[in-house]
Amino acid sequence: MSRGKVSAEQAHLDASARALLKENTRTGRVGDREYRFSVPSPSAYPFQSFWDSCFHAIVWSRVDAERARDELRALLAWQRPDGSIPHVIFWDRQRAMRRWWHYLESRDWLVAPGLRTTLGKPYTTEMMQPPVIAQAVERVVEASGDDAFAWETGQRLLAYYRWLARERDPDGDGLISIIAPSESGLDFSPAYDPALGLRNPGSRRLGLAMRGATLRNKVMRYDLPRIFAGGGFAVEDVLVNVIYIDGLEALERLLLRTRNEAGAHWARERSATSMRALLDRCYDADAGTFWNLAGREERPSRVNTVISLMPLLLSRLPTGIARGLVERHLLNSKRFWTTYPVPSVALDQPEYRGDSILGGRKRIWRGSTWVNTNWFLAQGLRRHGYHDAAERIRSATLELVGRHRFREYYHPETGEPGGASDFGWSTLAADL
């Protein structure tokens, strides 16, 4: 949207988003320094999560640049010497104990060398999430009109993206890999069913398969070379790699602001390599879409989900491919063009569940509409000249938020809300 004169509708959205993120704000300390961050949801997700905080910072940048900077500083406070930044940070370690899956996602819980039990509580998980931090920093820098934050964060961002290239691309093809479905942020998406050895699973079997993949990583103590060599769950995920490529482009621009020519050159070359690999390896010309690649054999996971639409975000996507994604898939009312687009799974897939309920249990990302993927897709549509489609996504999303406030997700056909209330990244509706 234009950042000129703000309409009454936009002012109300910004104020509502600010109020929610302020209500969700928590503080924590590292050493003698206090940090501020917003939790995704006080009841459902009472801890700091990586891409949630990146989204929060983007929304904060609309209304309070210093608070936006603080959000990202809280993430970077936990960056490790190797450059990695964890998926979840448990500032309140007592709250962390209440969710058993934290045992699996943190290296030193339960399983230690020699299988000795350890009583230590985790500060973080050992996992990653889609690398949207460079985009978030760039938005904060642009909002403030001050390059100081680019200088503050540039080297740390470069270290993070170099870590991804070094540790998450075992075959060196330019595409980074996730080692569990939850690393993409789309936890139960049917796009991962083939990699988990599943086909139209029930709720219990799906849950066990997901946790089984994480348990395997736990037993290997999150040793990435061992995990990749072992032949377990490893997926070159389209959504993750699109965000990675887009982030490398943002990183290049940030580093040029700080006159780091060598770092900017690396980011530019890496994004070009990854873009070529995405087109050469993930694109299916017959289907006119992109598929995740599973395992060392890079088996295409042919399940039509919102993941397959994500390359629209990339401005360098060839025009013909973008046109096919939009006209053959996105605007197809039998697939993604619903009353409240964009569903996380195409309607004509047998796995589609508009309410994300499978066997009586919540299994997110199996059909519902989410604000964050709508935010990405609206950007991509505008980049490729599909302004009417982007506006349709925006207006439908604002209708959902207006009726039901900031919920975790919504039914793409009825608009009924689901999941957590007061959900932080749904404030991205204000940035549509």
Residue, then its C-alpha position, 0 to 999 in steps of 0.5 A: m500500500s501507499r505510505g502517503k495519506v492514511s485512510a480511516e480504515q488503515a489508521h484503524l487497522d494500524a491502531s488495532a495491530r499495535a494494541l494487540l502486539k503491545e498486549n502480547t509484549r513480554t520482556g526478558r534478560v540476557g546478561d544485564r540487558e533487557y529485551r522486548f518481544s511479542v509472543p505469538s499468542p499469550s495462551a497458545y504460544p507464550f514464547q518468542s518464535f523466529w518468523d513470528s517475531c519477524f512479522h511482528a517487527i514488520v507490523w511494528s515498523r508501521v507504528d513504532a520503529e524503535r519497538a520494531r528494532d527491539e523485536l529483532r534485537a531480542l531474536l539476535a540476542w540468541q544468535r550463536p557463534d556459528g551464525s544460527i538463530p533458533h526457532v523458539i526462545f524460551w525466555d520463561r523456562q517454566r512455561a516451556m516445561r508445560r509443552w512436551w514437544h519442547y523436549l524433542e526440539s531442544r538438544d540437551w533435553l532427556v538425551a545426552p551423550g551416552l544416553r544419560t538423562t539431563l535435568g537442564k531446561p532448554y533456553t531455545t530449540e535446535m530448529m530453524q524457521p523460514p528466514v524472513i529476518a533480512q526482509a524484516v530488518e529492511r522494512v524497519v530501516e526503510a520505515s525509519g529512514d535511518d541506516a543505523f540499524a542496517w549497520e547494527t545488524g548487517q554482519r549478523l545477518l550475513a553470518y546467519y545466511r552464510w550458516l544456512a548456505r553452509e549447514r542446510d545445503p548438504d548437496g550444494d545445489g543452492l537449495i536449503s533443507i528442513i529436517a522436520p515439517s515444523e521448520s517450515g512453519l507449516d507443521f501439518s501441511p499435507a505437502y510433507d505427507p510423502a516425505l513422512g511416508l504417509r498417504n491420506p493419514g488419520s490424525r493420530r498417524l499424522g501426529l506420530a509421524m511428525r513427532g517421530a521425525t523430530l525424535r530422530n533428530k533428537v536422538m542424533r542431537y541435532d547433528l546436521p551432517r549425521i541427520f542428512a547422511g542418515g536418510g531421514f526426513a529432509v526436504e528442500d521446501v519451496l516456501v522456505n527457499v523462496i523466502y530464503i532467496d527473497g531474503l538474500e536479495a534484501l540482505e544484498r540491499l542492506l549490505l550495500r547500504t553499509r558499503n559491504e561490497a564483498g558481503a553484498h556480492w556473496a548474497r547476490e551470487r547465492s540468490a542467483t544460484s538458489m533461484r536457478a536451482l528452484l527453477d531447474r529442480c522444483y518446477d514441473a512444467d507439465a503441472g505448471t507449478f512447483w513441488n517440494l523435493a524429499g530426501r537425497e533422491e529429491r523425490p517431488s512431493r506432488v501435493n498442491t498446497v499454498i507452498s507451490l504458489m510461493p515463487l510468485l513472491l520472486s520478482r525474477l520469476p519468469t513471466g510465463i511461469a508466473r502467469g501459469l501459477v496465477e491463471r491455472h492455479l491461484l485463480n482457479s475456483k476449484r483450487f485456490w480462488t475461494t470466497y476467502p482466499v488463499p487456502s493452504v491446500a487446494l480444494d481439489q486435493p483429497e487432503y483438503r480440510g477447510d477447518s484444519i480439523l482431522g479426525g476431531r483434532k486440530r491439524i493446522w495448514r491442511g486447508s485453512t486460510w492464513v494471513n501471513t501467506n496471503w501477505f506474501l502472495a499479495q506482494g508477489l501478485r503486485r510484483h507481477g502486475y496482478h493488482d486486482a487479484a492482490e486487492r481481492i486477497r487484501s479485501a477478503t482478509l480485511e473482511l475476516v479480520g473485521r468480523h473475527r479479529f486477529r485469529e490464527y487462521y480462517h475457513p477459506e469458504t465460510g470465513e469461520p475463525g480457528g486456532a489461537s485468539d489474539f494471534g500476532w502475525s495476523t496483524l500483517a493484515a494491516d500491511l496488506 
